[in-house]
């Protein structure tokens, strides 16, 4: 017979199981939240990359990126910014892009394995790009695990007015085409590269680098002199990024013609008759240029200015004839009615008479 527990003894009631109705309610709430996320998230993403306000909000939150006065949308037709500043290594490395403009952007999504989107652009232009690298540690920087990008972008025309970097003369008028994530994301490419730098002009440049280790690359460039002796150089490189094999060839170009003369007046007369081109100082060709008989050409390739010297034994006891002749040369070769500033280059400095 079971003991009688009624005389002063207490019992603890056991918890009853949760009604099935509560479990269904929790499942319904979780499902509703998931459905709302599925419905709202594309709208938030679309707002972030498809509208001007969303793009501005998103760009301001990219780590290491500062964008000043953005205009347009990431996935819109055009995108521009007054300045873009990208920093790394605690701010020791910086790339600043002034006057950035992207035109004719077009995107397709999930069209290739491993790529979220594939895009094309008609052009990318910038007034100036300034590069500041971190201080050297004496050792090559470690290579990343991969250079792959989740999106690919092919830009038909890249034009940058000036590229500045510490310790070198700026690059001028850089042009080319750029493909990020070419060949299904397996490489990045630059084609048709050309620019002016110091006293040379570079053209027919190509650069391709694999996005996976060991990052095999190929590069080629043709360079020519802009002034002074006429020369041409062909440079190429190939191999893994850590062990590139660099090769080059330099040759001087001889300019040949049917007539050779060392008399400026004679050369000027031949050019005026249409028998060739001549390189002569302004005081010889000036009158014919002003009258239209001669036309300046290749103005961007002007040679350095020439000086006029007067050689005499000593400054002491200088004769009146020598002094008068030197004064005549100074007056004769000073800027005059025959000085012809180039339309494509800054005016040449004054000739010095000594």
Secondary structure as GFF3:
##gff-version 3
##sequence-region A 1 354
A	DSSP	alpha_helix	20	50	.	.	.	ID=ss1
A	DSSP	alpha_helix	52	59	.	.	.	ID=ss2
A	DSSP	beta_strand	65	72	.	.	.	ID=ss3
A	DSSP	beta_strand	79	88	.	.	.	ID=ss4
A	DSSP	three_ten_helix	89	91	.	.	.	ID=ss5
A	DSSP	beta_strand	93	103	.	.	.	ID=ss6
A	DSSP	beta_strand	106	112	.	.	.	ID=ss7
A	DSSP	beta_strand	115	121	.	.	.	ID=ss8
A	DSSP	beta_strand	123	132	.	.	.	ID=ss9
A	DSSP	beta_strand	151	165	.	.	.	ID=ss10
A	DSSP	beta_strand	171	181	.	.	.	ID=ss11
A	DSSP	alpha_helix	182	185	.	.	.	ID=ss12
A	DSSP	beta_strand	187	197	.	.	.	ID=ss13
A	DSSP	beta_strand	200	210	.	.	.	ID=ss14
A	DSSP	beta_strand	216	225	.	.	.	ID=ss15
A	DSSP	beta_strand	231	240	.	.	.	ID=ss16
A	DSSP	three_ten_helix	241	243	.	.	.	ID=ss17
A	DSSP	beta_strand	245	252	.	.	.	ID=ss18
A	DSSP	alpha_helix	264	272	.	.	.	ID=ss19
A	DSSP	alpha_helix	282	291	.	.	.	ID=ss20
A	DSSP	three_ten_helix	299	301	.	.	.	ID=ss21
A	DSSP	alpha_helix	320	333	.	.	.	ID=ss22
###
